[in-house]
Amino acid sequence: MKKYPLPIWILVIGAFAIGMTEFVIMGLLTEVAADLNVSVSKAGQLISIYALSVAVGGPIIVLLTYRLKRKTTLLLLLLIFILGNIVASVAGNYSVMMLSRVVTALAHGSFFGLGAIIATSLVEPKRQASAMALMFSGLAVSNIIGVPFGTIIGQQWGWRASFAIIAVIGVIAFLWILFFVPNKNTHPTGSVRKELSILKTGKLWMSLLISTFSFSSVFAFFTYISPVLREVSGYHDLGVAVILVIFGVGVTIGNLVGDGLRIGIWIKG
């Protein structure tokens, strides 16, 4: 089995950091709410605004950076990501924390889309699918390791420490991409209008709807898993972290099984 190029592993680290910043707040929701002097339900809106910013901001970022080289865009996205987490690590009130979530989320969707393109460009055609899967594995690993680890850090040293660590991981990914990811691509070909024509595809909208309802059903509960485990189920800090590990493992196994089955009732390619 051939080894994957180092740049792909660097993209994995970036994906890990982004996944961690998205989900770690779920394990620290009680601490965040208490520290910012808001209700748990209002603190949960920090998760909702992140998801909304990914959905709205992602396409906007793509359009604004369409003519930039891919490596340049990737570095800009990581700078946005680092800035957002630095703001979170020093947030003194709810409004500043909300702003940090919006800023951080802007890098999310575009990073994964662009990272997948770069990852597939670094290997021969027959290995492109596996290279893309490897890059996205960083997101899965963040659920298994990153989120529980960040939760424990936040419980012991304050929730801001978790975001400070994520910012450091982002800086590491930025530097490694700067020095080790090749800048061999040219400017994108085609027009923005041509790229947007895919929005006329019915299968795309069906895929988006399925994804929207699937994620909504999971995270409507998972958003408040920390207070539920503590106040209803009676778990302490370590128990919450263990449950988060189990959830992450389950998500990863489910993705692997789903990918293997490749079931498509409405979407067939």
Backbone torsions as a table, in degrees:
resi	resn	phi	psi	omega
1	MET	NA	125.3	-178.5
2	LYS	-72.5	145.9	176.1
3	LYS	-77.5	148.9	176.9
4	TYR	-84.2	147.8	179.9
5	PRO	-59.7	149.4	179.6
6	LEU	-53.7	-41.1	-179.0
7	PRO	-56.5	-32.1	178.8
8	ILE	-66.9	-40.6	178.2
9	TRP	-65.7	-32.3	176.1
10	ILE	-66.2	-39.1	176.0
11	LEU	-64.5	-33.7	176.1
12	VAL	-60.3	-42.3	179.1
13	ILE	-63.2	-42.2	176.8
14	GLY	-61.8	-42.7	178.2
15	ALA	-63.8	-38.3	177.8
16	PHE	-60.2	-46.9	-178.5
17	ALA	-63.5	-42.4	-179.1
18	ILE	-67.2	-41.7	176.6
19	GLY	-62.5	-38.5	-179.3
20	MET	-65.6	-43.7	-178.2
21	THR	-69.1	-28.2	178.9
22	GLU	-70.8	-44.3	-169.0
23	PHE	-100.6	-19.8	-172.8
24	VAL	-63.4	-29.6	-178.2
25	ILE	-64.2	-23.0	179.2
26	MET	-65.4	-34.9	178.0
27	GLY	-80.1	-10.9	-176.1
28	LEU	-119.3	15.8	-173.0
29	LEU	-60.4	-40.2	179.7
30	THR	-62.8	-44.2	179.9
31	GLU	-65.5	-42.4	-179.8
32	VAL	-63.2	-45.4	-179.1
33	ALA	-61.5	-45.0	-178.9
34	ALA	-65.4	-42.0	-176.3
35	ASP	-71.2	-37.0	-179.1
36	LEU	-89.4	1.1	176.1
37	ASN	60.4	46.3	175.1
38	VAL	-129.8	166.8	177.6
39	SER	-73.0	160.0	178.4
40	VAL	-62.1	-38.8	179.9
41	SER	-64.2	-37.8	178.2
42	LYS	-71.1	-37.6	176.2
43	ALA	-62.1	-32.4	178.0
44	GLY	-62.4	-22.4	177.7
45	GLN	-67.2	-18.6	175.0
46	LEU	-64.2	-28.5	177.2
47	ILE	-80.0	-41.2	179.7
48	SER	-63.6	-42.6	-178.4
49	ILE	-67.7	-30.3	176.8
50	TYR	-64.4	-49.1	-179.5
51	ALA	-62.0	-41.8	179.4
52	LEU	-64.7	-39.2	-179.9
53	SER	-68.3	-34.3	175.3
54	VAL	-63.0	-46.4	-176.7
55	ALA	-66.7	-41.5	-176.7
56	VAL	-86.9	-45.0	-174.8
57	GLY	-74.3	-32.6	-178.4
58	GLY	-54.6	-55.4	178.8
59	PRO	-61.2	-34.8	179.4
60	ILE	-65.3	-43.7	178.4
61	ILE	-61.6	-40.3	179.1
62	VAL	-60.0	-45.0	-179.5
63	LEU	-66.4	-39.0	-178.1
64	LEU	-70.5	-27.7	-176.3
65	THR	-108.9	14.8	-171.7
66	TYR	-59.0	-35.8	-175.7
67	ARG	-90.7	-2.7	178.5
68	LEU	-81.9	156.2	174.7
69	LYS	-67.5	151.9	-172.4
70	ARG	-62.9	-42.9	179.8
71	LYS	-64.0	-41.4	178.2
72	THR	-60.3	-44.9	178.6
73	THR	-62.5	-42.8	-179.5
74	LEU	-60.8	-41.5	178.5
75	LEU	-66.2	-39.3	177.2
76	LEU	-63.8	-40.4	178.5
77	LEU	-62.1	-41.5	179.4
78	LEU	-68.9	-33.4	175.4
79	LEU	-63.1	-42.3	176.2
80	ILE	-61.4	-44.0	-179.7
81	PHE	-61.2	-46.6	-179.7
82	ILE	-62.6	-45.2	179.3
83	LEU	-58.5	-45.7	-179.9
84	GLY	-60.4	-40.9	-179.6
85	ASN	-73.9	-32.1	174.7
86	ILE	-63.8	-43.4	177.6
87	VAL	-60.7	-42.2	178.7
88	ALA	-62.4	-37.2	-176.5
89	SER	-71.0	-14.4	178.9
90	VAL	-121.6	7.0	-176.5
91	ALA	-59.1	126.3	-179.1
92	GLY	-103.3	-8.4	178.4
93	ASN	-150.0	172.9	-174.5
94	TYR	-64.2	-39.6	-177.5
95	SER	-63.8	-42.7	178.9
96	VAL	-65.9	-39.7	178.5
97	MET	-64.8	-39.3	177.2
98	MET	-61.8	-43.1	178.1
99	LEU	-60.9	-41.5	-179.7
100	SER	-62.8	-36.9	179.9
101	ARG	-67.6	-39.1	178.4
102	VAL	-64.5	-47.2	-178.7
103	VAL	-61.8	-47.3	-178.3
104	THR	-61.8	-40.4	-176.6
105	ALA	-65.4	-24.7	-178.7
106	LEU	-60.1	-28.3	-177.9
107	ALA	-85.1	-15.3	-167.5
108	HIS	-62.8	-68.1	-173.5
109	GLY	-61.5	-42.3	-178.5
110	SER	-65.8	-35.7	-179.7
111	PHE	-62.0	-46.5	-177.7
112	PHE	-68.3	-39.3	177.7
113	GLY	-64.8	-46.6	-179.2
114	LEU	-71.2	-39.0	178.4
115	GLY	-61.3	-38.4	178.4
116	ALA	-64.2	-40.2	178.4
117	ILE	-63.5	-45.2	-179.7
118	ILE	-65.3	-42.8	-179.1
119	ALA	-60.0	-43.6	-178.9
120	THR	-71.2	-24.0	179.9
121	SER	-77.2	-11.0	-175.4
122	LEU	-95.3	-3.7	-178.4
123	VAL	-131.2	167.5	177.9
124	GLU	-70.8	158.7	-173.7
125	PRO	-51.7	-39.7	-175.8
126	LYS	-70.0	-13.4	-179.6
127	ARG	-109.8	6.4	-175.6
128	GLN	-66.2	-40.9	-179.9
129	ALA	-62.9	-43.4	-179.6
130	SER	-70.2	-32.6	177.0
131	ALA	-65.2	-41.0	177.6
132	MET	-65.0	-42.6	179.1
133	ALA	-62.1	-39.1	178.6
134	LEU	-62.9	-43.4	179.3
135	MET	-60.5	-43.6	179.8
136	PHE	-72.4	-16.6	178.5
137	SER	-62.7	-23.5	176.3
138	GLY	-58.8	-34.8	178.2
139	LEU	-67.5	-41.7	178.9
140	ALA	-65.6	-43.8	-180.0
141	VAL	-64.0	-33.2	178.5
142	SER	-63.2	-32.7	177.1
143	ASN	-71.2	-36.2	-176.8
144	ILE	-80.5	-42.2	-173.4
145	ILE	-111.4	-50.7	-172.1
146	GLY	-62.3	-48.7	-176.7
147	VAL	-65.6	-49.0	176.2
148	PRO	-60.6	-41.4	178.4
149	PHE	-62.4	-46.4	178.4
150	GLY	-63.3	-35.1	177.7
151	THR	-64.6	-45.0	179.0
152	ILE	-63.3	-43.4	177.6
153	ILE	-58.9	-45.9	-179.3
154	GLY	-64.7	-36.1	179.0
155	GLN	-69.3	-32.7	-175.9
156	GLN	-88.5	-40.5	-172.9
157	TRP	-120.8	9.9	179.5
158	GLY	98.9	144.4	-173.5
159	TRP	-64.3	-26.2	179.1
160	ARG	-64.8	-30.1	179.9
161	ALA	-61.6	-34.1	179.3
162	SER	-62.4	-43.7	-179.5
163	PHE	-72.3	-29.6	175.3
164	ALA	-65.2	-41.6	178.3
165	ILE	-65.1	-40.7	178.0
166	ILE	-61.9	-40.0	177.7
167	ALA	-61.4	-39.5	178.2
168	VAL	-64.0	-43.4	177.2
169	ILE	-60.9	-39.6	177.2
170	GLY	-61.9	-40.0	177.9
171	VAL	-64.2	-42.1	178.1
172	ILE	-60.7	-46.6	179.0
173	ALA	-61.9	-40.4	179.3
174	PHE	-60.1	-48.7	-177.9
175	LEU	-65.0	-40.9	-179.7
176	TRP	-67.8	-38.8	176.3
177	ILE	-65.0	-41.0	-179.9
178	LEU	-58.3	-41.1	-173.2
179	PHE	-98.2	-23.9	-171.0
180	PHE	-117.2	-20.5	178.5
181	VAL	-84.3	123.5	-177.2
182	PRO	-65.9	148.0	179.4
183	ASN	-107.8	53.8	-171.5
184	LYS	-89.2	-11.7	-175.2
185	ASN	-79.0	155.8	174.1
186	THR	-96.9	-178.4	176.5
187	HIS	-65.3	148.8	179.7
188	PRO	-58.1	144.2	177.0
189	THR	-94.6	162.1	179.4
190	GLY	86.9	179.8	-177.6
191	SER	-113.1	162.1	177.4
192	VAL	-62.9	-39.0	179.9
193	ARG	-60.1	-40.2	179.2
194	LYS	-65.6	-40.3	179.3
195	GLU	-64.6	-39.0	-177.9
196	LEU	-73.9	-13.7	-179.2
197	SER	-63.9	-18.8	178.9
198	ILE	-64.8	-20.8	180.0
199	LEU	-66.9	-11.8	177.4
200	LYS	-82.7	-5.9	-176.0
201	THR	-80.9	122.8	-179.8
202	GLY	-63.9	-37.7	-179.7
203	LYS	-63.0	-34.6	178.2
204	LEU	-62.9	-46.6	-178.5
205	TRP	-66.5	-35.3	176.7
206	MET	-65.4	-40.9	177.5
207	SER	-62.2	-42.8	179.7
208	LEU	-64.6	-39.9	179.1
209	LEU	-65.4	-43.4	178.4
210	ILE	-60.8	-45.1	179.6
211	SER	-63.4	-41.5	-178.6
212	THR	-62.1	-49.2	-178.9
213	PHE	-68.6	-36.1	180.0
214	SER	-64.4	-50.1	-179.0
215	PHE	-67.5	-36.3	179.7
216	SER	-62.8	-41.8	-178.7
217	SER	-64.9	-36.2	-179.7
218	VAL	-74.5	-50.7	-170.2
219	PHE	-84.1	-11.2	171.8
220	ALA	-60.2	-35.4	175.8
221	PHE	-90.7	-44.5	-173.4
222	PHE	-63.9	-25.3	177.1
223	THR	-55.1	-39.2	-175.6
224	TYR	-108.6	26.0	-176.1
225	ILE	-64.9	-35.2	-178.7
226	SER	-64.3	-53.7	177.9
227	PRO	-65.0	-32.2	178.0
228	VAL	-65.4	-45.7	-179.9
229	LEU	-63.9	-35.8	-177.4
230	ARG	-80.6	-49.0	-171.3
231	GLU	-86.5	-28.9	-178.3
232	VAL	-100.1	-48.4	-176.2
233	SER	-89.4	-15.4	175.8
234	GLY	81.7	18.6	178.7
235	TYR	-77.7	149.1	174.3
236	HIS	-96.3	-173.8	-173.3
237	ASP	-54.8	-48.6	-177.8
238	LEU	-64.2	-39.1	179.1
239	GLY	-61.9	-39.1	177.3
240	VAL	-61.6	-44.3	180.0
241	ALA	-62.6	-40.6	179.8
242	VAL	-64.3	-43.1	178.3
243	ILE	-61.2	-38.3	178.4
244	LEU	-65.2	-36.7	175.6
245	VAL	-62.8	-46.0	-179.7
246	ILE	-60.9	-42.6	177.9
247	PHE	-60.8	-45.6	-179.8
248	GLY	-61.7	-41.2	177.7
249	VAL	-63.7	-42.7	179.5
250	GLY	-62.8	-41.4	177.8
251	VAL	-61.9	-43.9	-178.7
252	THR	-64.6	-46.1	179.2
253	ILE	-62.5	-42.2	179.0
254	GLY	-60.7	-40.9	178.0
255	ASN	-64.7	-41.4	-179.7
256	LEU	-65.7	-43.1	179.6
257	VAL	-66.0	-44.4	179.5
258	GLY	-61.9	-40.0	178.9
259	ASP	-66.4	-35.9	180.0
260	GLY	-69.9	-38.9	-178.4
261	LEU	-74.0	-36.2	-179.2
262	ARG	50.0	52.4	179.1
263	ILE	-81.0	128.8	178.0
264	GLY	-139.2	103.6	178.8
265	ILE	-80.4	-46.5	-179.8
266	TRP	-99.6	-26.1	-174.3
267	ILE	-112.7	113.3	179.1
268	LYS	-132.0	125.8	-177.8
269	GLY	-125.1	NA	NA
